[in-house]
């Protein structure tokens, strides 16, 4: 594989990873609202969230592997797995490794969710909210196209998407997904004739 193919693949996989991780975070934030409709049941949001998370890991692995094997950077696996161990753009790559480590913690705990319990898993799952901005900052600092118009547009759209999701989550009233069914049931009980 030529060096330019590796370089383009690393850049492209990094941009796609950012977009996918943004979708995962936004869906995670919004799924807590338990929004559903007849055309979009809640299980679709959960399934989409999970599948996008898996796709994120695939593109992130491609991003990391191509960066490691690219002879231009000559990173090595230690630099890709140990924060701040790289001689090349040490701080910015270190942030990327921290983001990866946070995501790996989420993957491992998700696989062990049955043994950990829901509360412990949920606390660790909140690391996604830290992994995303650290990954964004990593991309801004180390990406060769970080300040190009197209990459700034992608990054801006990703930040806006998560910002809108967080704003919507914080300003939406706490919803009870069973409130309508409970009200209907109570009205039916109240209408029932005494025997």
DRENBA-843609 format. One record per residue: residue in three letters; x, y, z of N, C-alpha, C in turn; residue number from 0. Coordinates in Angstrom, 1 decimal, decimal comma. Atoms other than C-alpha are relative to their C-alpha. Example, Ala and Ser with C-alpha at 12.3 -4.5 7.8 and 13.67 -1.06 7.14 Angstrom:
residues 2
- residu; n_px; n_py; n_pz; ca_px; ca_py; ca_pz; c_px; c_py; c_pz; num
- ALA; 0,9; -1,2; 0,0; 12,3; -4,5; 7,8; 0,9; 1,2; 0,0; 0
- SER; -0,9; -1,1; 0,0; 13,7; -1,1; 7,1; -0,8; 1,1; 0,8; 1
END
This chain:
residues 195
- residu; n_px; n_py; n_pz; ca_px; ca_py; ca_pz; c_px; c_py; c_pz; num
- UNK; 0,9; -1,2; 0,0; 0,0; 0,0; 0,0; 0,9; 1,2; 0,0; 0
- UNK; -0,8; -1,2; 0,0; 1,4; 3,4; -0,9; -0,2; 0,9; 1,2; 1
- UNK; 0,1; -1,0; -1,1; 2,1; 6,1; 1,6; -1,2; 0,9; -0,1; 2
- UNK; 1,1; -0,9; 0,2; -0,4; 8,4; 0,1; -1,4; -0,7; 0,3; 3
- UNK; 1,3; 0,7; -0,3; -3,2; 5,8; 0,3; -0,1; -0,2; 1,5; 4
- UNK; 0,1; 0,1; -1,5; -2,4; 5,2; 4,0; -0,3; 1,4; 0,6; 5
- UNK; 0,3; -1,4; -0,5; -2,4; 9,0; 4,6; -1,4; 0,4; -0,2; 6
- UNK; 1,4; -0,3; 0,3; -5,7; 9,5; 2,9; -1,0; -0,9; 0,8; 7
- UNK; 0,9; 0,9; -0,7; -7,2; 6,5; 4,6; 0,0; 0,4; 1,5; 8
- UNK; -0,1; -0,5; -1,4; -6,0; 7,7; 8,0; -0,9; 1,2; 0,2; 9
- UNK; 0,8; -1,2; -0,1; -7,6; 11,1; 7,4; -1,4; -0,2; -0,1; 10
- UNK; 1,4; 0,3; 0,2; -10,8; 9,8; 6,0; -0,6; -0,8; 1,1; 11
- UNK; 0,6; 0,8; -1,1; -11,3; 7,2; 8,7; -0,1; 0,8; 1,3; 12
- UNK; 0,1; -0,9; -1,1; -10,6; 9,9; 11,3; -1,3; 0,9; -0,1; 13
- UNK; 1,2; -0,9; 0,2; -13,3; 12,2; 9,8; -1,3; -0,8; 0,2; 14
- UNK; 1,2; 0,9; -0,1; -15,8; 9,3; 9,5; -0,2; -0,4; 1,5; 15
- UNK; 0,1; 0,3; -1,4; -15,0; 8,3; 13,1; -0,7; 1,1; 0,8; 16
- UNK; 0,6; -1,2; -0,7; -15,8; 11,8; 14,3; -1,5; 0,1; -0,3; 17
- UNK; 1,4; -0,1; 0,4; -19,1; 11,9; 12,4; -0,8; -1,1; 0,7; 18
- UNK; 0,8; 1,1; -0,7; -20,2; 8,4; 13,7; 0,0; 0,2; 1,5; 19
- UNK; 0,0; -0,2; -1,5; -19,1; 9,1; 17,3; -1,0; 1,1; 0,4; 20
- UNK; 1,0; -1,1; -0,3; -21,1; 12,4; 17,1; -1,4; -0,6; 0,0; 21
- UNK; 1,4; 0,6; 0,1; -24,2; 10,4; 16,0; -0,3; -0,8; 1,2; 22
- UNK; 0,2; 0,9; -1,2; -23,7; 7,9; 18,8; -0,2; 0,8; 1,2; 23
- UNK; 0,1; -0,8; -1,2; -23,3; 10,6; 21,4; -1,4; 0,7; 0,0; 24
- UNK; 1,3; -0,7; 0,1; -26,3; 12,6; 20,1; -1,2; -0,9; 0,2; 25
- UNK; 1,1; 1,0; -0,2; -28,5; 9,5; 20,0; -0,1; -0,4; 1,5; 26
- UNK; 0,0; 0,3; -1,4; -27,4; 8,6; 23,5; -0,6; 1,0; 0,9; 27
- UNK; 0,6; -1,1; -0,7; -28,3; 12,0; 24,8; -1,5; 0,0; -0,2; 28
- UNK; 1,5; -0,1; 0,3; -31,7; 12,0; 23,1; -0,7; -1,3; 0,4; 29
- UNK; 0,7; 1,2; -0,3; -32,5; 8,4; 23,9; -0,5; 0,0; 1,5; 30
- UNK; 0,4; -0,1; -1,4; -32,8; 9,3; 27,6; -1,4; 0,7; 0,0; 31
- UNK; 1,3; -0,7; 0,0; -35,9; 11,4; 26,6; -1,1; -1,0; -0,3; 32
- UNK; 1,0; 1,1; 0,4; -37,6; 8,1; 25,5; -1,0; 0,5; -1,0; 33
- UNK; 0,9; -0,4; 1,0; -39,0; 9,7; 22,5; -0,4; -1,1; -0,9; 34
- UNK; 0,4; 1,0; 0,9; -41,1; 7,4; 20,3; -1,3; 0,4; -0,7; 35
- UNK; 1,2; -0,3; 0,7; -43,8; 7,5; 17,8; -0,4; -1,4; -0,7; 36
- UNK; 0,4; 1,2; 0,7; -45,8; 4,9; 15,8; 0,9; -0,4; -1,1; 37
- UNK; -0,9; 0,3; 1,1; -43,4; 5,2; 12,9; 1,5; -0,2; 0,5; 38
- UNK; -1,4; 0,2; -0,5; -40,2; 5,2; 15,1; -0,1; -0,5; 1,5; 39
- UNK; 0,0; 0,5; -1,3; -40,4; 2,9; 18,1; 1,4; 0,2; 0,7; 40
- UNK; -1,2; -0,2; -0,8; -37,8; 3,3; 20,9; 1,1; -1,0; -0,3; 41
- UNK; -1,0; 1,0; 0,2; -36,1; 0,0; 20,1; 0,9; 0,3; -1,3; 42
- UNK; -0,8; -0,4; 1,2; -35,0; 1,5; 16,7; 1,1; 0,9; 0,4; 43
- UNK; -1,0; -0,9; -0,5; -33,2; 4,3; 18,5; 1,1; -0,8; 0,7; 44
- UNK; -1,0; 0,8; -0,7; -31,4; 1,8; 20,8; 0,8; -0,8; -1,0; 45
- UNK; -0,7; 0,8; 1,0; -30,5; -0,5; 17,9; 0,9; 0,9; -0,9; 46
- UNK; -0,8; -0,9; 0,8; -29,3; 2,4; 15,8; 1,2; 0,5; 0,8; 47
- UNK; -1,1; -0,4; -0,9; -27,2; 3,7; 18,7; 1,1; -1,1; 0,1; 48
- UNK; -0,9; 1,1; -0,1; -25,6; 0,3; 19,2; 0,8; -0,3; -1,3; 49
- UNK; -0,7; 0,3; 1,3; -24,9; -0,3; 15,5; 0,9; 1,1; -0,4; 50
- UNK; -0,9; -1,1; 0,3; -23,4; 3,2; 15,0; 1,2; -0,1; 0,9; 51
- UNK; -1,2; 0,1; -0,9; -21,2; 2,6; 18,0; 1,0; -1,1; -0,5; 52
- UNK; -0,9; 1,0; 0,6; -19,9; -0,6; 16,4; 0,7; 0,5; -1,2; 53
- UNK; -0,6; -0,6; 1,2; -19,3; 1,2; 13,1; 1,1; 1,0; 0,4; 54
- UNK; -1,0; -1,0; -0,5; -17,5; 3,9; 15,0; 1,3; -0,7; 0,3; 55
- UNK; -1,2; 0,7; -0,4; -15,1; 1,3; 16,4; 0,7; -0,6; -1,2; 56
- UNK; -0,6; 0,5; 1,2; -14,5; -0,2; 13,0; 0,8; 1,1; -0,7; 57
- UNK; -0,7; -1,1; 0,6; -13,6; 3,2; 11,5; 1,2; 0,5; 0,8; 58
- UNK; -1,0; -0,4; -1,0; -11,6; 4,1; 14,6; 1,2; -0,9; -0,1; 59
- UNK; -1,1; 0,9; 0,1; -9,6; 0,9; 14,3; 0,8; 0,2; -1,4; 60
- UNK; -0,6; -0,2; 1,3; -9,0; 1,6; 10,6; 0,9; 1,3; 0,1; 61
- UNK; -0,8; -1,3; -0,2; -7,8; 5,2; 11,5; 1,3; -0,3; 0,8; 62
- UNK; -1,2; 0,2; -0,8; -5,4; 3,9; 14,1; 1,0; -0,9; -0,7; 63
- UNK; -0,9; 1,0; 0,6; -4,0; 0,9; 12,2; 0,7; 0,7; -1,2; 64
- UNK; -0,7; -0,6; 1,1; -3,3; 3,0; 9,1; 0,9; 1,1; 0,4; 65
- UNK; -1,0; -1,0; -0,5; -1,7; 5,8; 11,2; 1,2; -0,7; 0,5; 66
- UNK; -1,1; 0,7; -0,6; 0,5; 3,2; 12,9; 0,9; -0,5; -1,1; 67
- UNK; -0,9; 0,6; 1,0; 1,7; 1,5; 9,7; 0,5; 1,0; -1,1; 68
- UNK; -0,4; -1,1; 1,0; 2,1; 4,8; 7,7; 1,5; 0,3; 0,4; 69
- UNK; -1,4; -0,3; -0,3; 5,9; 5,2; 7,4; 0,3; 1,5; 0,3; 70
- UNK; -0,2; -1,4; -0,2; 5,6; 9,0; 7,4; 0,0; 0,4; 1,5; 71
- UNK; 0,0; -0,3; -1,5; 4,6; 9,2; 11,1; 0,8; -0,9; 0,8; 72
- UNK; -0,8; 1,0; -0,7; 6,3; 6,0; 12,2; -0,3; 0,0; 1,5; 73
- UNK; 0,5; -0,1; -1,4; 4,2; 6,0; 15,3; 0,4; -1,3; 0,9; 74
- UNK; -0,2; 1,2; -0,8; 4,4; 2,4; 16,5; -1,3; -0,2; 0,9; 75
- UNK; 1,2; 0,3; -0,7; 1,8; 0,6; 18,6; 0,0; 0,6; 1,4; 76
- UNK; 0,0; -0,6; -1,3; 3,0; 2,1; 21,9; -0,6; 1,4; 0,0; 77
- UNK; 0,6; -1,4; 0,1; 2,2; 5,6; 20,7; -1,5; 0,0; -0,2; 78
- UNK; 1,4; 0,1; 0,3; -1,2; 4,4; 19,6; -0,8; -0,4; 1,2; 79
- UNK; 0,8; 0,6; -1,1; -2,1; 2,8; 22,9; 0,3; 0,6; 1,3; 80
- UNK; -0,4; -0,6; -1,3; -0,2; 4,7; 25,6; -0,1; 1,5; -0,2; 81
- UNK; 0,1; -1,5; 0,2; -1,2; 8,4; 26,1; 1,4; 0,7; 0,1; 82
- UNK; -1,2; -0,9; 0,0; 1,6; 10,9; 25,4; 1,3; -0,7; -0,2; 83
- UNK; -1,2; 0,8; 0,2; 4,1; 8,2; 24,4; 0,6; 0,3; -1,4; 84
- UNK; -0,4; -0,2; 1,4; 4,5; 9,5; 20,8; 1,0; 1,2; 0,0; 85
- UNK; -0,9; -1,2; 0,2; 7,3; 11,8; 19,7; -0,6; 0,9; -1,0; 86
- UNK; 0,6; -0,8; 1,0; 5,1; 13,0; 16,9; -1,3; 0,6; 0,5; 87
- UNK; 1,2; -0,7; -0,5; 2,6; 15,7; 18,0; -0,5; -0,6; 1,3; 88
- UNK; 0,2; 0,7; -1,2; 2,8; 14,3; 21,5; -1,3; 0,3; 0,7; 89
- UNK; 1,2; -0,3; -0,8; 0,0; 16,2; 23,2; -1,3; -0,3; -0,8; 90
- UNK; 1,2; 0,2; 0,8; -2,5; 16,0; 20,3; -0,3; -1,5; -0,2; 91
- UNK; 0,2; 1,5; 0,2; -2,0; 12,2; 19,7; -0,3; -0,6; 1,4; 92
- UNK; 0,4; 0,5; -1,3; -2,1; 11,7; 23,5; -1,4; 0,2; 0,3; 93
- UNK; 1,5; -0,2; -0,2; -5,6; 13,2; 23,6; -0,8; -1,1; -0,8; 94
- UNK; 0,7; 1,0; 0,8; -6,6; 10,8; 20,8; 0,1; -1,4; 0,7; 95
- UNK; -0,2; 1,3; -0,7; -5,2; 7,8; 22,8; -0,9; 0,0; 1,3; 96
- UNK; 0,9; -0,1; -1,2; -7,1; 9,0; 25,9; -1,5; -0,2; -0,4; 97
- UNK; 1,3; 0,2; 0,6; -10,3; 9,2; 23,8; -0,2; -1,5; -0,3; 98
- UNK; 0,0; 1,4; 0,3; -9,6; 5,7; 22,6; -0,2; -0,9; 1,2; 99
- UNK; 0,1; 0,7; -1,3; -9,0; 4,4; 26,1; -1,4; 0,1; 0,7; 100
- UNK; 1,4; -0,2; -0,6; -12,3; 5,9; 27,3; -1,0; -0,9; -0,8; 101
- UNK; 0,9; 0,8; 0,8; -14,1; 4,2; 24,4; 0,2; -1,5; 0,2; 102
- UNK; -0,3; 1,4; -0,3; -12,4; 0,9; 25,1; -0,6; -0,4; 1,4; 103
- UNK; 0,7; 0,3; -1,3; -13,6; 1,1; 28,7; -1,5; -0,2; -0,1; 104
- UNK; 1,4; 0,1; 0,2; -17,1; 1,6; 27,5; -0,3; -1,3; -0,7; 105
- UNK; 0,2; 1,3; 0,7; -16,8; -1,4; 25,1; 0,1; -1,2; 1,0; 106
- UNK; -0,2; 1,1; -0,9; -15,4; -3,7; 27,8; -1,1; -0,1; 1,0; 107
- UNK; 1,1; 0,0; -1,0; -18,0; -2,7; 30,4; -1,3; -0,3; -0,6; 108
- UNK; 1,3; 0,3; 0,6; -20,8; -3,0; 27,9; 0,0; -1,6; -0,2; 109
- UNK; 0,0; 1,4; 0,1; -19,7; -6,6; 27,2; -0,2; -0,7; 1,3; 110
- UNK; 0,2; 0,5; -1,4; -19,6; -7,2; 31,0; -1,1; 0,5; 0,7; 111
- UNK; 1,1; -0,7; -0,7; -22,8; -5,4; 31,7; -0,8; -0,9; 0,9; 112
- UNK; 0,7; 1,0; -0,8; -24,5; -8,5; 33,0; 0,6; -0,2; 1,4; 113
- UNK; -0,7; 0,2; -1,3; -21,8; -8,9; 35,7; 0,2; 1,2; 0,8; 114
- UNK; -0,3; -1,3; -0,7; -21,3; -5,3; 36,5; -1,3; 0,6; 0,7; 115
- UNK; 1,2; -0,6; -0,4; -24,9; -4,4; 37,0; -0,3; 1,3; -0,7; 116
- UNK; 0,4; -1,2; 0,8; -26,8; -1,5; 35,4; 0,6; 1,3; 0,5; 117
- UNK; -0,5; -1,3; -0,6; -25,7; 1,3; 37,8; 1,5; 0,2; -0,3; 118
- UNK; -1,5; -0,1; 0,2; -21,9; 0,6; 37,5; 0,2; 0,2; -1,5; 119
- UNK; -0,1; -0,2; 1,4; -22,3; 0,2; 33,7; -0,3; 1,4; -0,4; 120
- UNK; 0,5; -1,4; 0,4; -24,2; 3,5; 33,4; 1,0; 1,0; 0,4; 121
- UNK; -1,0; -1,0; -0,4; -21,6; 5,4; 35,4; 1,2; 0,0; -0,9; 122
- UNK; -1,1; 0,1; 0,9; -18,8; 4,1; 33,2; -0,4; 0,5; -1,4; 123
- UNK; 0,5; -0,4; 1,3; -20,9; 4,7; 30,1; 0,0; 1,5; -0,2; 124
- UNK; 0,0; -1,5; 0,1; -21,0; 8,4; 30,9; 1,4; 0,5; -0,5; 125
- UNK; -1,3; -0,3; 0,6; -17,3; 8,3; 29,8; -0,1; 0,5; -1,5; 126
- UNK; 0,2; -0,4; 1,4; -18,6; 8,7; 26,3; 0,0; 1,5; -0,2; 127
- UNK; 0,1; -1,5; 0,0; -19,4; 12,3; 27,1; 1,4; 0,7; 0,1; 128
- UNK; -1,4; -0,5; -0,1; -15,7; 12,8; 27,9; 0,8; -0,4; -1,3; 129
- UNK; -0,7; 0,5; 1,1; -14,4; 10,7; 25,0; -0,2; 0,8; -1,3; 130
- UNK; 0,3; -0,7; 1,2; -16,2; 12,7; 22,3; 0,7; 1,4; 0,0; 131
- UNK; -0,8; -1,2; 0,2; -14,8; 16,2; 23,1; 1,5; -0,1; 0,0; 132
- UNK; -1,4; 0,3; 0,1; -11,4; 14,8; 23,7; 0,4; -0,4; -1,4; 133
- UNK; -0,2; 0,4; 1,4; -11,6; 13,2; 20,3; -0,1; 1,2; -1,0; 134
- UNK; 0,2; -1,2; 0,9; -12,8; 16,5; 18,7; 1,3; 0,8; 0,1; 135
- UNK; -1,2; -0,8; -0,3; -9,8; 18,3; 20,3; 1,2; -0,6; -0,7; 136
- UNK; -1,0; 0,7; 0,6; -7,5; 15,6; 19,1; 0,0; 0,2; -1,5; 137
- UNK; 0,1; -0,2; 1,5; -8,7; 16,0; 15,5; 0,4; 1,4; -0,3; 138
- UNK; -0,3; -1,4; 0,3; -8,4; 19,8; 15,7; 1,5; 0,2; 0,1; 139
- UNK; -1,4; -0,3; -0,3; -4,8; 19,6; 17,0; 0,9; -0,8; -0,9; 140
- UNK; -1,0; 0,8; 0,7; -3,3; 16,8; 15,0; -0,4; -0,3; -1,5; 141
- UNK; 0,4; 0,2; 1,3; -5,3; 16,5; 11,8; 0,7; 0,9; -1,0; 142
- UNK; -0,7; -0,9; 1,0; -3,5; 17,7; 8,7; -1,0; 0,9; -0,8; 143
- UNK; 1,0; -0,8; 0,7; -6,7; 19,1; 7,3; -0,9; 0,7; 1,1; 144
- UNK; 0,9; -0,5; -1,1; -8,1; 20,4; 10,7; -0,5; 1,4; -0,3; 145
- UNK; 0,5; -1,4; 0,2; -8,3; 24,0; 9,6; -0,4; 0,3; -1,5; 146
- UNK; 0,5; -0,2; 1,4; -9,4; 23,4; 6,0; -1,5; 0,2; 0,1; 147
- UNK; 1,4; -0,3; -0,1; -12,9; 24,6; 5,2; -0,9; -1,2; 0,2; 148
- UNK; 0,9; 1,1; -0,1; -14,4; 21,2; 4,7; 0,1; -0,7; 1,3; 149
- UNK; -0,1; 0,7; -1,3; -13,0; 19,7; 7,9; -0,6; 0,9; 1,1; 150
- UNK; 0,6; -0,9; -1,0; -14,0; 22,8; 9,9; -1,6; -0,1; -0,1; 151
- UNK; 1,4; 0,2; 0,2; -17,5; 22,4; 8,4; -0,5; -1,3; 0,7; 152
- UNK; 0,3; 1,2; -0,6; -17,6; 18,8; 9,5; 0,0; 0,1; 1,6; 153
- UNK; -0,2; -0,2; -1,5; -16,3; 19,6; 13,0; -1,1; 0,9; 0,6; 154
- UNK; 1,0; -0,9; -0,4; -18,7; 22,5; 13,3; -1,4; -0,6; 0,1; 155
- UNK; 1,3; 0,7; 0,0; -21,7; 20,4; 12,3; -0,1; -1,1; 1,1; 156
- UNK; -0,1; 1,0; -1,1; -20,6; 17,7; 14,8; -0,2; 0,7; 1,4; 157
- UNK; 0,1; -0,7; -1,3; -20,3; 20,2; 17,7; -1,4; 0,5; 0,1; 158
- UNK; 1,3; -0,5; 0,0; -23,6; 21,7; 16,7; -1,0; -1,1; 0,3; 159
- UNK; 1,0; 1,2; -0,2; -25,4; 18,3; 16,6; 0,0; -0,4; 1,4; 160
- UNK; 0,0; 0,4; -1,5; -24,2; 17,4; 20,1; -0,6; 1,1; 0,8; 161
- UNK; 0,5; -1,1; -0,7; -24,9; 20,9; 21,3; -1,6; 0,1; 0,0; 162
- UNK; 1,5; 0,0; 0,1; -28,5; 20,8; 20,0; -0,6; -1,2; 0,8; 163
- UNK; 0,5; 1,1; -0,8; -29,0; 17,3; 21,5; 0,0; 0,3; 1,5; 164
- UNK; -0,1; -0,3; -1,5; -27,8; 18,4; 24,9; -1,0; 1,1; 0,4; 165
- UNK; 1,0; -1,1; -0,3; -29,9; 21,6; 24,7; -1,4; -0,6; 0,1; 166
- UNK; 1,3; 0,6; 0,0; -33,0; 19,6; 23,8; -0,2; -0,8; 1,2; 167
- UNK; 0,1; 0,9; -1,2; -32,3; 17,1; 26,6; -0,2; 0,8; 1,2; 168
- UNK; 0,1; -0,8; -1,2; -31,8; 19,8; 29,2; -1,3; 0,9; 0,1; 169
- UNK; 1,2; -0,9; -0,1; -34,9; 21,9; 28,2; -1,3; -0,8; -0,2; 170
- UNK; 1,2; 0,8; 0,1; -37,3; 19,0; 27,6; -0,5; -0,4; 1,4; 171
- UNK; 0,5; 0,4; -1,3; -39,5; 18,2; 30,5; 0,3; -1,5; 0,2; 172
- UNK; -0,3; 1,4; -0,3; -38,7; 14,9; 32,2; -1,3; -0,8; -0,4; 173
- UNK; 1,1; 0,8; 0,5; -41,0; 12,5; 30,4; -0,2; -1,3; 0,7; 174
- UNK; 0,4; 1,3; -0,5; -42,8; 9,5; 31,7; -0,6; -0,7; -1,1; 175
- UNK; 0,5; 0,6; 1,1; -43,2; 7,1; 28,9; -1,3; -0,8; 0,2; 176
- UNK; 1,2; 0,7; -0,3; -46,1; 5,4; 30,6; -1,1; 1,0; 0,5; 177
- UNK; 1,0; -0,9; -0,5; -48,0; 8,6; 31,5; -1,3; -0,1; -0,7; 178
- UNK; 1,2; 0,1; 0,8; -50,5; 8,4; 28,7; -0,8; -1,3; 0,3; 179
- UNK; 0,6; 1,3; -0,3; -51,2; 4,7; 29,3; -0,6; 0,0; 1,4; 180
- UNK; 0,4; -0,1; -1,4; -51,5; 5,4; 33,1; -1,3; 0,8; 0,1; 181
- UNK; 1,2; -0,9; 0,0; -54,0; 8,2; 32,5; -1,2; -0,7; -0,6; 182
- UNK; 1,1; 0,8; 0,7; -56,1; 6,1; 30,1; -0,5; -1,1; 0,9; 183
- UNK; 0,4; 1,1; -0,9; -56,1; 3,2; 32,6; -0,8; 0,6; 1,2; 184
- UNK; 0,7; -0,6; -1,2; -57,1; 5,5; 35,5; -1,4; 0,5; -0,4; 185
- UNK; 1,3; -0,5; 0,4; -59,9; 7,1; 33,5; -1,0; -1,2; -0,2; 186
- UNK; 0,8; 1,2; 0,2; -61,2; 3,6; 32,5; -0,4; -0,6; 1,4; 187
- UNK; 0,3; 0,5; -1,4; -61,1; 2,5; 36,2; -1,1; 0,9; 0,6; 188
- UNK; 0,9; -1,0; -0,6; -62,9; 5,7; 37,3; -1,4; -0,1; -0,7; 189
- UNK; 1,3; 0,1; 0,7; -65,7; 5,1; 34,6; -0,7; -1,3; 0,4; 190
- UNK; 0,6; 1,3; -0,3; -66,2; 1,6; 35,8; -1,1; 0,1; 1,0; 191
- UNK; 1,1; -0,1; -0,9; -69,5; 1,1; 37,5; 0,3; -0,8; 1,3; 192
- UNK; -0,2; 0,8; -1,3; -69,4; 0,0; 41,2; -0,9; -1,2; 0,0; 193
- UNK; 0,8; 1,2; -0,1; -70,6; -3,5; 41,8; -0,5; -0,3; 1,4; 194
END
